[in-house]
Amino acid sequence: MTNLKENHPLITVYTQAYNTEKYISECIESVLNQTYPYFEYIICNHGSTDGTFDIIKQYADKDIRIRILEKPNSERGFLPELIKEYGNGKYFTMLDSDDYWASDYLETLVPFTEENDLDMAITGYYSFFESSGKISPSYNLQKEIVYHISENSTYFSQIYPFLQPLWGRLIRMDILRIADYSVYRLNAPDYVSEDTAFTLANYEQCQRIGLTPHYLLYYRYRAGSVTTKYYPALIDNNRNIFLFACSMLDRLGDCHEKSLYAVTLQYLYSSLSYTWYRLSISDVPLTECLAEIQRALSQDTIIYLLKICPDMVRQQTAKMLHWLSRQLFENRISQPDDIARCQYIISRLLPEAQQKAS
């Protein structure tokens, strides 16, 4: 038995599900059909009101590797403490209940992790757009990256985009148990951006990190998912992530311009572009959308960035204003005069923020 564990480390796979009866079977089967079979599969049902739980139960009755946990009604909310309590694997990995893996997800990541003695092994993924059926690779992965945390300034700018989600990686369970989740808990009450908070907390504790140039996960974009909904806490929580990432770089002794640029660009995208995208497809009244946009541009961190890198902020904001004029207003308002009025209101927000920064 000891030799088996040494040669085939146990993996703790985790999925949490809330009303995803349409997708949960594909998710579960992609795990059970892995060519690497040495895993335990924890599925947490978050109080689903459709047929999700019954489907999970059917699979659990047939495969002893599945363990079902139940949580009160909660659409979101990953809890590190739950994995600490119930996870028995050497490594941890997560799969959302509407996504699915390639059959060699584990068979590729486990040897990659073991052979390079990694604390975190990251994989590329495909974006699957349900409405069109289009599948496209995320980023252009050309080569394998393996590095020690002391080399963070060399590789961080390439890795940081992959540190936003919780899924698509193996994390050594020992790291998960010692990570500082204070920034995670700061974001967790609203369950917005908690994925990134969790991943960064673990990243800071890692000694060796790797990225494999394979695409082993299919991330589904679909109407009605939590990633397409607007949450007012999104703006403040993205600010928390930005400040934590900057302080983490400082603690790691990484003051390289490329690393800071990567963190700043991601923050501007998350706090402005992505926030506005969610607003544009939400049912938030237009007047509240405008107020949220103004609130986003009024953050102290945005004002600060306008002082030190104004061109970057202007460039991102110009893209957003153009995008908004096509998506938000044209979808919400039919009268040309009203569209022009809203565009004028939006166009005044950036100069107001710049005035505060001066």
Order of alpha helices (4+ residues) and beta strands (2+ residues): alpha-beta-alpha-beta-alpha-beta-alpha-beta-beta-alpha-beta-beta-beta-alpha-beta-alpha-alpha-alpha-beta-alpha-alpha-alpha-alpha-alpha-alpha-alpha
